[in-house]
Amino acid sequence: MRICLVLEGSYPYVHGGVSTWMQHYLEDMPEHEFVLWVIGAHAKDRGHFVYDFPKNVVEVHEVFLDEALKQRPHGKLRHHFSFAEEEALEQLMECAHPNWELLFQLFQDKKVAPLALLQSDLFLKLLTQLCTKKYPYSAFADSFHTMRSMLLPLFYLLSQEVPVADAYHAIATGYGGLLATLGSWRYQKPLLLTEHGIYTREREEELIRAQWVAPTFKKQWIQLFYMLSDAIYQRAFRVTSLFENAKKIQAEIGCPIEKCRVIENGIDYDKMHAIPEKKAGEIVEIGAVVRLAPIKDIKTMIYAFAELLTLRDNVRLHIMGGTDDEQYGSECHALVEALQITDKVLFTGRVNVVKYMEKIDFTLLTSISEGQPLSVLESLAAKRPCVTTDVGCCRELLEGKKGDNLGVAGYCVPPMYREGLAKAMHKMCQSDSLRMKMGTIGSKRVSLFYRQEQMMAKYRNLYEEVEEKYGRDRI
């Protein structure tokens, strides 16, 4: 089967948990051909891949959102919109429930130019109606620029040429989910969605904190991403998540529950389990396999570690990962210097985690949002217990899901809770035997439930289900 995988903002441009997962996924499924349809932020990244593709990746199609801003007008809008088409555009601008098939036809079949539409009398009419209804006390210019910045990327994506495939498989909702939905419509092929985290909720958290969005328009931006998730939820044949609670959230957001399946992450257990146990030493070495990015909340990690240093001196923190956000990375380095703990915090950059883990006693994760982090699974497989924030599936990984009586493999505390993180690390530092016991429990849990071969078997079954449903001759 020829499968179009649709990705946004990660693979193959940057290293990280989802990117690592994607590379292993492609390598472990040689029986299928894959077309990659990837969305990036900046055209300067075109062709700059940090991974070598396996042979079953037969095409790569790149789309960059900043190129939407470089479009030039193609003259006056010539299309005469029907009442139904106007209503679809109105619903789109409301971030409600537009008729996506009509919108797809406008940009694919009728070749409506994005900029021409945004400069048209129709757009101004619909925007005036929206402002009168929702933003009567906001400056029209602010509403105009907000709606233009929301709609231009969508119109640009809907205008893209669609790669030919037998099935379309998105690895998130959002813009990537919209492209996958477009592909499914264009060639009338089955659509699948795999969510590592709940993308819509993650965007909502970011927008609530964002400084670049005026408070008046934050709700509109948030509704945009809920609208995009609804588009793929309604069309998809199957929607997978990493754990039961994520599946429940998908249903709460609007995904029909009968479509939902749980497929847990899996790792190369044997590789990580073969790492020798760390011998007790004078210094307790704490590792954090993490990218320098705001959502990973490295600043809270640094502050919590600084508090730990008030409780004990024989500790060292190794932050092992690249930098996603250069400004944020600089701020993290500056914070370590300001706290005068440069001798205790090592920014290693990207490392060979298997080799580096030999010197680590336990690991730390302080993310604001997660799905089912591979770094925690790999740490546990290596018999290194963890201290994590209570996000995504972390508590389940450390304490087990219902029916798992293996025991506790670490400590889980609320996000952004410095004192709680410091106390949890302090407890972990106090006993070599406790760390060994927790590490053994964690390793056993990963061995039973989170092996890569188990995960890949479930995805193979998913593709087989697609072929059975739609027929091999029709795919």
N, C-alpha and C positions, 0 to 999 in steps of 0.2 A: 504494500500500500504506500502511496505517496502522500505524506502528511505535511501540511504547512503549519509549522510552529510559529506562533506570533508572540513576540517578546517586546518588553518596553523597559528601557533605562538600565539594563544590566548586561546580560550575555549578548554578544561576545566582547563587549568593550571594557568591562571592569571585572576584577576578581571579587568574590564574595560568595555567600552561602547559596543563593539561587543560581549563580553562574556555575559554581562547582557542581551542583546538582544537575544542571542542564548538560554539562559536558559529559558526565558519567552516564546520563540518560541516553544521549546520542551514541556513545561508545558501546553501550550494553544492548542496543537494539538494532543490530546490523541487518536484520531481515526486512526492515522498512527503509524507504527513501525519505529524506527530510528536506523540505524547503524552509529556510529561515526567513521570516518577514519581521524585521527588527526596527523598532522606533528608538531613535536617539535624540538627544537635545541639540547637539551642535554638529553641523556639517563638517567641521574640521576633523571630526572623528571618523569620517568615512574611510573604510578599509583598514582602520587601525585596530585590529583584533588581537586580544591578548591570549587567545586560545587557538590551537591548531585543530581544524575540523577533521573529524573522522571521514572516511570515504563515502559513507552513506548520506552525507550532507551534499546535495547535488546542486543547490542554488542558494544564494543569499541576496535578499532584496532589502535595501536600507532606505528608511524614511527619516528625515530630520526635521524637527518642529521649527527650528529657526529659519528654515527655508520657506516656511509659510509667510514670514515677514518680508521675504525678498521678492514675492510675487509682484508682477506689474499688471496694471489694468489692461484688459483685452477689449476695450470699447464698451459701449453701452449695453446693458442687459436686454437681450432680444426676446427671451422666453416669456410667453403669456401664461401666467400661473392660473391653474384651476382653483376653484374654491377649496377642494380637498388638499391641494398642495399648499395653499396659503395657511390652511388650518394646521397642517403638519409643521410648517415653519413657526407658526405662532406657539404651538405646543413645545417645540424645541426651545424657543426663547424663554418660555415659562419654566423650562426644565421639568416638564411634566411627563406625558406619555405620547410622544409623537408617533405618527405612522412611519416607521423606519423604512419600510419598503418604498414608499413614495419619495422619501428623502434620498435613498440609494438611487432610485431612477433619475432624480433630478441631476445628480452629479455624475452618475455613470453613463446613463443612456442619453440624457438630454444635454449633457455637457455644460451645465450651468457653471460659469466661472465664479469662484469664491469671491474675489474682489468686486466683480461686477454686481453680485448680489448684495454685498455689504455697502455698496455705493448707490443702491437703487432706491427709488421712491417707495417700493414695497417694504424694504427694511426700515426706512424711516417711519413709515406708517405703523408697522408692527411694534417698533420700539416706542413710539409715542403712546400707543395703547398700553404697552407694558408699564411704562413710567407713570402714566395716569393711574393705573391700577395698583402698582406695588411701590413706586418711589415718587409720590407726588411732591415730597419736600426735598428731594435731591436735585442737584444741578443736572440739567439734561446732558451737558458735556461729560460729566462723570459717568452717567448711565451709558452714554454712547461708547465711551472708551472701554468700559467694563464689558459690555455685551460684545463689542468687537473682539476684545482679547479672548473672550470665552469661545466665540463662534469661529473665528478664523482658523484655529488648529483643527476643529471638527470638519469644517468645509474642505480644508486642505487634505485631510486624511480620506474623506469620502470621495475625493477626486482622483485618488491613486489608482494606478493600474494594478489589478489583482493577480497574483501568481496563481497558476493552475495547480490544483491538488485534488486528491480524493477525499480529504477531510481537513478541517481547520481546527487547530488545537491552540487555544490561548492560555498563557501562563499567568494571567491576571485579568481583571476587568479593566476599567479605565479606557485609555486610548487604544491599547493593544486589544482589549476585548471588542472594541468597536470595529477595528480592522478585521478581526476574525469573523465577526458577525457579517460584515460586508462581504468577505470572501465566501462564506456559506451561502449568502443570498445570490451572489454573482453567478456561481456555478451550481447552485442547488445541491450542495454537498453537506454532509453531517458536520456538526459543530460540537466541540468539546471545550470544557474549561477546567483548568487546574489552578486553585488558589493556594499559595503558600502562606499568605496572611490574608486578612480581609481588607483588600485594597481600598475599598470605599471608606471603611472606618479609619484606616491610616491617613487617607487624604483629609478626612474630616478633622482629625486631631491636628494635623499640620496647619490646616486653614484657620482653625480656632486660634492658634498661636501666631499665625503669620502677620508680619508688619506691613507687607505690601498690599494687602487687601483692606479696603475701607470697611469698617464695621457694618455699614449699611448693606454691603453686598456679599458679606461672608455666607449668609444663608443661601444665596443664589449659587455661589460657587460650590457649596457643599451639595446642593440639590443636583448640580450638573453631574457629579460623580455617581450619585445614587441613580440618576437617569441612565447613565452609561452601563452601570451594573445590571439594571433591570433589562436593558436591551439584550444582553447576552444570556442572562438567566432565562428569559422567556424563549429564546430560540434554541438554546443548547440542548443536545440529546442527553448528555451527562455532565454533571458538575461535581468535581472532587475537592475535598479539603483534607487537611492533615490530621484532624482529630475531631471528636464528637461535638465539642462545644463550638468549634468553627462551623460545623455543619448546621447547628442550631441557629447560629447568627445568620448564615446564608438564608435559611428559611424565614427568619424574622425580617430580613431586608426585602424578601419577596421572591426568592427562588422556590419553585414548586418542590416540596420535600421528596417526591417520588423520583426526582432526577438526581438527588444528592447521594454521593458515595464518599466514604472515608478511605483514603489510601495514605498510610503513614509514610514518613520519610524513612529511608534506609541508608546505611553506610557500609563501607568495607570493614566489617567487624574484625576479621582476622588480622588485617594490617594494623589496626589500632590496638588490638588486644595483645599483639606481639611486643609492644613497647615495654621494656623492663620497668619494674616498680622503682620508684624513686627512693633511694636510701635516705634515711633521716640525717639531716645536717644541722648546723648551727643556724642557718638562715632558712626560713620557710618561704619558698618561692611560689608566688601566685601568678598565674597566667591568664591573659584575656585575649582570646583569638577573635579579633573584632576590627572592623574598618573604622576609621576616624570619620564619623558622620553623626549629625545631631540626633537622629533617631536611636542611635546606640548609647546616647547620653554618657559620653566619656567624661564629661565634666563632673557629673555626680560620682562616677567611679573614682576620679582623682580626689575629690573632696572626702569621700568615704574612706579611701586608703589613708589620707592624711589624718583622719580621726583614728583609724586603726593604729597609726604610729604614736598616738598619745597613750595607747594601751600597752603597746609592746614595740620594741625596736628591731627585733630580729626578723624582719620581713622585707620582701622586695617584690615589686610589681613589674611584670613584663607585659607590655601592650603590643601584641603581635598582629600587625595588619597594615594594609596600605591606607592612604588618605583619599577619601571620596570628596570631601569638601575642604579645599585648601585653606580658606579663612577659618573654618572651624578647627582644622588641624593646628593652625598657628595659635589659635586661642588656647587649645589644650596644652601645647608646649609652654606658652606664656604662663598658664595657670600653675604648672608644675614649678616653674622658676619663681613665681610670686610666693608660692607656699614653701619655697626653699627645701624641696624634697627631690632635687634632681639626682642625688646619689641613690635614691630609693626607687625611682620610676624609670624604666628603660623602654623607650619607643624603638622597637626592633625593626619596624617596617615588615614587609612580607617575609616570612621564613618558611622553611620546611617544617611544618607542624609536627610531623611524625618524629623527626629527629629532635626538635626543640622540646617536645613534651617530656623527654627523658629527664630534664632538669626541673620539671614543674611538680609541685605537691598537690595543688588543687587549682580550679579555674573559677573565673568570675565573669558574669554577664549582667550588665546594668541597663539593658535596652528599655525604651519606653513602649515599644511594640515589637512583637515577634510572632512567628508562626510556630514551627517546630524546629528550633535551631540545630543545624548540623554540628556546630561547634560544641554544644552540650552533649549530643549523642557521641561524638568522637572522644570527648573528654571522659565520659563514663565508660566507653568501650576500653579506653586506656587505663581504666581503674583509677581515674582521678575524679574525686567528688567535686561538686559544684556549689557555688553560691550564685543565685540568680534573682532577678526581679520576677514578680508574679505576673508574667505576661504570656500570652499565647498558651503553649502547651508545657511551659517550663515546670509548673508544679506537678503535672502528671508524669513528666519524665523523672523527676526527683523522688516522688512519693508513690508512683504507680497509679494506674487507673483501677476502676472497680474490679475486684476479683484478683488483683495482683497483691499478694501478701509477702513480697520479697523483703520489704523494708524501705528505709529512707536512704537516699543517695546524695543528700545535700540539703541546703537551706534555701528557702524561698521567701523573699520579703517584698513589700509593696514597691512600685517604681518610685524613683527620686527620693527614697528614704535613706539619707546618708547614715544616720545613727544606726538604723536597723542593719544596713549592709556592713557597717564597721563591726557591730556586735556579732553578726553571723560569721564574718571572717575571723574575728577573735576566737570564737568557739572552735572554728575549724583548725586554727593554728595550735590549739592547746594540746591536742592528742594525736600522735602518729597512729596509734592503734585505731582510733575512731575514723581517721581518714582512710585507712586500709579497709576497714569494715564497710564503710560507705562506698568506697571504690569498687569493692567486690560485688556489692548489691547492684550498683549501677551497671557494671559490666554484664552481669547475669541478665538484667532487664533488657539491655540492648541486644544481647544474643538471642533472646526469645522473641522479641517483637519488632526490632528495627534494623534488620539486615537488608542490604541492598538487593539481594536476590529475591527476597520476599516482596519488596516494593515493585521490582521490575515485573514479576509474575502477575501482579495485580494490574499493571498498566497494559501488559500484553492481553490479559483477559478483557480489558476495556476496549482495546482495538478489535479484538475478536467479536465482542458484542456489537460493535459498530458494523462490522462486515455481515454478521448474521441478521441485523436489523435492516440494513439497506441493500444487502445482496452484493456479492463480490463482483458480479458483472456490471452493476450500476455504479460501483465506486471506482 
